[in-house]
């Protein structure tokens, strides 16, 4: 299967593609950043949920982990802003996860992917079927993404980009 970035290139233009790659790297860098500031164990109990209105939402599975993360909030924010200036991250917000993290939803570890290389690659998907509309091809592309959380993040990213494009045209 192609990388998420390859799938996105069929959906959005190159400028937006570069921004999407920044998002992807952001999600995969969480474990590295927490380790850098001496709270590596927090990565197993927290995850970046989304970036909305320049605020990074981080979920944790216990209030204690939120407190620990808050002790390093300023350092984490400075690191995020330095690593991802194009994302214009203005702050971090923490919230308690509604459900415990399951193994399939755990943050990416060094063994399954990292900020530089991304997740392991799957074999490439078959060529798109002729005669399908763009909407049908997009839906089929999303259905091929096995990781539910990644699929939903990509859909959310596409909606955000579309909304931003609409507001820029107005």
Buried (B, 14 or more C-beta within 10 A) or exposed (E): BBBBBBBBBEBBEEEBBEBBBBBBBBBBBBBBBBBBBEBEEBBBBBBBBBBEEEEBBBBBBEEEBBEBBBEBBEBBBEBBBEBBEEBEBEEBEBEEBEEEBEEEBBBBEEEEBBBEEBBEEEEEBEEEEEEEEEEEBBEEBBEEBEEEBBBEBBEBBBEBBEEEEEEEEE
